[in-house]
Amino acid sequence: MIVYRVSVFLGGLLLPLAAFGHHSFAATFNVDVIAEMEGEVTAVRWRNPHVGFTLKTVDSSGAETLWSMESHSLSIMRRMDLATAFIYVGDKVKVAGNPARQSGINAMAIQNILLPGGEEWVFQFGATPADLRWSDRLMGTTERWFATEGEASEPDTGIFRVWSTGLASGGMRLSQSRSYPLTESARAAVAEFDPVEDDPLANCAPKGMPSIMSQPYPMEFVEQNDTILLRIEEYDTVRTIYMGSAAPAEGQRPSLLGYSVGHWEDDTLVVRTTGVNYPYFRGQEGIPQSDAAELIERFTAAEDGSRLEYEITVTDSATFTEPVVLENAWIWLSDVKVESYDCTVGD
């Protein structure tokens, strides 16, 4: 059975998928419609970049249809205390969500799912019993996503710990304005960008700098001789920051993450990155980036180790009419670690 309902406002429901999806959510799914379905689970995909499953529905004539159901990444599910699979082949479930925009594509971004045992999971950060559609038993928790401050730690280890995203921080944001000061050529590139056809993250393609720094997953600084490694859970990324005499000569081969050299200014780690050949400054919006871009990052940990402040200045005359300054912050939660991402394509 399939029921379609037009929704007037879905902002709260769309936040997690819009913010963390590995494709352009609004371009792929119809955000103005909530569809309800019920059927039998025939396959389960409990992995990154999206946990999902296949649902078999049967209409009044007995015709069967297979639907691809998509949700959060496994990494996000861990933060919701739902790291272990709770959907199994053979389960009879009810789902509600946003169907695919393209005609003939049987896919849905799930917002609610009712399990055989009567529990209901809501794909919404900060979900409460008021967000349940069919049940009074809410699964999981998202409280830690909204922590305003992390835990204090002793002894103080500065930046060298695992840092977690807290949605209360607002994520990566412009510090000086509400819009990017794009050049004429950059505006033309954005206008021509197709979020479906040109999706830079399709098929588990990794992110480059500086996009990888806006990801929502745990990351960890590790001191290793005369270098600092920044281990980022998304795509199992490892950035190498060369310190002092360990820095190789200029003119290194360009790469997605570029060539990073760091130094300390009191307790702030300052990193200069050049030689980035990732073609997007913001891939999901189509904002381009030239190979002449220079990135200056500043990482500063709070004295009690609970929070990491971040600032990045991007200078790229081909894309911006003036340098762009972005800010972000992460928090320290003692039980979080950097897990294996292991992005998988296909069935």
C-alpha positions in Angstrom: 0.0 0.0 0.0 1.3 3.5 -0.9 -0.1 6.7 0.4 1.1 10.2 -0.8 0.8 13.2 1.4 1.9 16.7 0.4 3.9 18.4 3.2 3.9 22.2 3.6 7.1 22.4 5.7 9.8 19.7 5.9 12.8 21.7 7.0 13.3 19.9 10.3 12.9 16.5 8.7 15.3 17.2 5.9 18.2 18.5 7.9 20.1 15.2 8.4 19.9 14.0 4.8 20.3 17.4 3.3 23.4 18.1 5.4 25.1 14.8 5.3 23.9 13.1 2.0 26.4 12.0 -0.6 24.4 13.5 -3.4 22.2 16.6 -3.8 19.2 15.7 -1.7 16.7 18.2 -3.1 17.7 17.4 -6.7 17.2 13.6 -6.2 14.2 13.4 -3.9 10.9 15.3 -3.9 11.0 17.3 -0.7 7.4 18.5 -1.1 5.9 15.0 -0.8 5.9 12.4 2.0 4.9 8.9 0.7 3.9 6.0 3.0 4.5 2.4 2.1 4.5 -1.0 3.7 6.0 -4.2 2.5 8.7 -6.9 3.1 12.4 -6.3 3.4 14.3 -8.3 0.8 17.8 -7.0 1.2 19.7 -4.9 3.8 22.7 -2.6 3.1 24.2 -1.6 6.5 27.2 0.4 5.4 28.6 3.7 4.3 27.8 6.0 2.5 24.1 5.2 3.2 22.4 2.6 5.3 19.5 1.2 3.3 17.4 -1.7 2.3 15.1 -3.0 -0.5 11.4 -3.1 0.2 9.0 -5.2 -1.8 5.4 -3.8 -2.0 2.3 -5.5 -3.5 -0.6 -3.6 -5.0 -4.2 -4.6 -5.0 -3.8 -6.5 -8.2 -1.0 -8.6 -6.7 1.8 -6.9 -8.7 5.1 -6.6 -6.9 7.5 -3.6 -6.9 11.0 -3.3 -5.4 11.9 0.0 -3.8 15.4 1.2 -2.8 15.2 2.8 0.7 18.0 5.2 1.6 18.9 6.7 5.0 21.8 8.1 7.0 25.4 6.9 6.7 26.5 4.2 9.1 28.8 6.8 10.7 25.9 9.0 11.7 23.9 6.0 12.9 26.6 5.3 15.4 26.1 8.7 17.0 22.4 7.8 17.3 23.2 4.7 19.3 22.0 2.6 16.4 25.3 1.1 15.1 24.0 -2.5 15.0 21.6 -3.5 12.2 17.9 -3.6 13.4 16.3 -4.3 10.0 16.4 -7.9 8.6 15.4 -9.7 5.4 11.9 -10.9 5.8 10.7 -8.1 8.1 7.3 -6.6 7.4 7.8 -2.8 7.9 6.0 0.5 7.2 8.0 3.5 6.0 7.4 7.2 5.2 9.7 9.4 3.3 10.6 11.5 0.2 10.2 9.6 -3.1 12.6 10.1 -6.0 11.9 13.0 -8.3 12.7 11.2 -11.5 9.8 9.2 -12.9 10.4 5.5 -13.1 13.0 5.5 -10.2 11.7 3.4 -7.3 13.7 5.1 -4.5 12.9 6.9 -1.3 14.8 8.9 1.4 13.3 7.5 4.6 12.0 9.8 7.3 10.2 7.2 9.5 10.2 3.4 9.8 7.9 1.2 11.9 9.5 -2.2 12.8 7.7 -5.5 13.3 8.1 -5.2 17.1 6.3 -1.9 17.2 9.4 0.4 17.6 9.6 3.4 15.3 12.8 5.1 14.2 12.6 8.8 13.1 15.4 10.0 10.8 15.4 13.5 12.4 17.9 15.0 14.7 16.3 15.9 18.0 13.3 13.7 17.4 10.7 13.4 20.1 7.6 11.2 20.6 5.7 14.0 18.8 7.5 13.0 15.6 6.2 9.4 15.7 3.7 8.6 12.9 2.4 5.2 14.0 3.9 4.2 17.4 4.7 5.4 20.9 8.1 3.7 21.1 10.9 5.9 19.7 14.3 4.2 18.9 17.7 5.7 19.2 18.9 9.1 20.5 20.3 12.3 18.9 21.0 14.2 22.1 24.8 14.2 21.7 24.5 15.8 18.2 23.3 18.9 20.0 25.9 19.1 22.8 27.0 22.8 23.0 30.2 21.9 24.7 32.4 18.8 24.9 33.8 17.1 28.0 36.8 18.6 29.8 39.8 16.3 29.8 42.9 15.8 32.0 45.7 15.8 31.3 45.5 18.5 28.6 46.6 17.2 25.3 45.9 20.2 23.1 44.6 19.4 19.7 45.8 15.8 19.9 42.6 13.9 20.5 39.4 12.8 18.6 37.1 15.7 17.8 33.3 15.3 17.1 30.8 17.4 15.3 28.1 19.1 17.3 25.1 20.5 15.3 24.7 23.3 17.9 27.9 24.9 16.5 26.1 25.5 13.2 28.8 23.7 11.0 31.1 25.4 8.6 30.0 29.0 8.0 31.1 32.2 6.4 32.5 34.6 9.0 32.1 37.9 7.1 28.9 37.6 5.0 26.0 35.4 4.0 27.1 34.8 0.4 30.3 33.9 -1.4 32.0 36.7 -3.4 32.1 34.8 -6.7 33.8 36.0 -9.8 31.9 36.1 -13.0 33.4 32.9 -14.3 32.6 31.1 -11.0 29.0 32.3 -11.2 28.8 30.9 -14.7 30.2 27.5 -13.5 27.6 27.3 -10.7 24.8 28.1 -13.2 25.9 25.3 -15.5 26.4 22.8 -12.6 23.9 19.8 -12.6 23.8 18.4 -9.0 22.7 15.0 -10.4 24.9 14.6 -13.5 27.9 16.4 -12.0 27.8 15.1 -8.5 31.4 14.9 -7.4 30.7 12.4 -4.6 29.0 9.7 -6.8 30.3 6.2 -6.5 32.2 6.9 -3.3 34.5 9.4 -5.0 36.6 11.0 -2.1 36.5 14.7 -1.2 39.4 17.0 -1.5 40.5 20.1 0.4 38.8 22.2 1.7 35.5 20.2 1.3 36.7 17.4 3.5 37.0 19.8 6.5 33.2 20.4 6.4 32.4 16.7 6.9 30.3 15.7 10.0 32.3 12.7 11.2 35.0 12.2 13.9 38.6 13.3 13.2 41.8 12.9 15.1 45.2 14.7 15.2 48.1 12.3 15.7 51.7 13.6 16.3 54.2 11.5 14.4 57.8 12.6 14.6 58.1 15.8 12.6 54.7 15.5 11.0 51.1 15.7 12.2 48.5 13.3 10.8 44.9 14.4 10.6 42.8 11.2 10.5 39.3 11.9 9.2 36.7 9.2 9.3 34.9 10.1 6.1 36.5 8.1 3.2 39.2 7.0 5.7 41.0 10.2 4.8 44.5 11.0 6.2 46.0 14.4 5.8 49.8 14.8 6.4 50.9 18.2 7.8 54.7 18.7 7.6 56.2 20.6 10.4 59.4 22.6 10.4 62.4 20.9 8.8 60.2 17.9 7.9 58.6 19.9 5.1 59.6 18.7 1.6 60.7 21.3 -1.0 58.1 23.4 -2.7 56.7 22.2 -6.0 55.2 18.9 -4.8 52.8 17.0 -7.1 49.2 18.3 -6.9 46.7 16.1 -5.1 43.1 16.1 -3.7 44.4 17.1 -0.3 47.3 19.3 -1.5 50.6 19.9 0.2 50.3 21.1 3.8 53.0 22.8 6.0 52.3 23.7 9.6 53.8 25.7 12.4 52.7 26.7 15.9 51.7 30.2 17.0 51.5 29.8 20.8 48.9 27.0 21.1 47.4 27.5 17.6 48.3 25.1 14.8 48.6 27.2 11.6 48.6 25.2 8.3 49.2 26.5 4.8 48.0 24.2 2.0 48.7 24.6 -1.7 48.8 22.3 -4.7 45.1 21.2 -4.4 43.7 19.7 -7.6 40.2 19.0 -6.3 38.0 21.0 -8.8 35.4 22.1 -6.3 35.4 24.5 -3.4 31.8 23.3 -2.6 31.0 20.3 -4.7 27.3 20.0 -4.0 26.7 23.6 -5.1 29.1 23.5 -8.0 31.4 26.3 -6.7 34.7 25.7 -8.5 38.2 25.8 -7.2 41.4 26.5 -9.2 44.7 24.9 -8.7 46.1 28.2 -7.6 44.0 28.2 -4.4 45.9 28.9 -1.1 44.3 27.7 2.1 45.4 28.9 5.6 43.9 27.0 8.5 44.0 27.8 12.2 43.2 25.1 14.9 42.9 26.2 18.5 41.9 23.9 21.4 40.2 25.2 24.5 42.4 25.1 27.6 40.2 22.3 29.2 40.3 20.3 25.9 36.5 20.4 25.4 36.4 22.3 22.2 38.4 23.0 19.0 38.0 26.3 17.2 38.7 26.4 13.5 39.2 29.1 10.9 40.2 28.7 7.2 41.0 31.5 4.8 40.7 30.6 1.1 42.4 32.8 -1.5 41.6 31.9 -5.1 41.3 34.8 -7.5 39.8 32.6 -10.2 36.8 31.9 -7.9 36.5 34.7 -5.4 36.8 38.4 -5.7 38.3 38.6 -2.2 39.6 36.0 0.3 36.9 33.9 1.9 37.0 33.2 5.7 35.1 30.2 7.1 34.7 29.1 10.7 33.8 25.9 12.4 34.1 24.2 15.8 34.3 20.6 17.1 33.8 19.1 20.6 35.5 16.3 22.5 33.4 13.4 23.6 35.4 10.8 25.5 33.8 7.6 24.0 34.0 8.6 20.4 36.7 7.3 18.1 37.6 7.4 14.4 36.0 4.3 12.9 36.6 2.7 9.5 34.4 4.3 6.9 34.8 1.7 4.1 32.6 3.4 1.5 30.9 0.8 -0.7 29.2 1.2 -4.1 26.4 -1.0 -5.4 24.9 -4.2 -3.9 
